[in-house]
């Protein structure tokens, strides 16, 4: 495998969803299983472990936002290849995420997009297209470089 590549390109997993009950934990579990299958878990370093926790938090945030603001997600899609993970949450609402006026971190709620800004490499939303109603909120996360076998913990 060439330097900078991390596994085969274009591995895709899809989870079809209905309603909002228990959906966040289902999506987190689905993502954790995919990350384990793709070699992100068990993490090979503290940095990689933190990245996995970041990914699970990001999945929680975008799925929760779909539950709160879009009637619930319809599908979670994970795309993995060459050291990058793309998470897509599909929903039926045409309303795209909007960053709110900054508020005190001590107040509950309203911090999801700030979490995306801080932890995701990139994120955004797009219309479903092809006459379908709704949108896809996506985020991308790079996997930290793997530790070489002879490096100390």
PyMOL commands that set and color helices and strands:
alter all, ss='L'
color gray80, all
select helices_A, chain A and resi 23-37+46-69+112-119
alter helices_A, ss='H'
color red, helices_A
select strands_A, chain A and resi 11-16+73-81+84-91+122-129+132-142
alter strands_A, ss='S'
color yellow, strands_A
deselect
rebuild
show_as cartoon
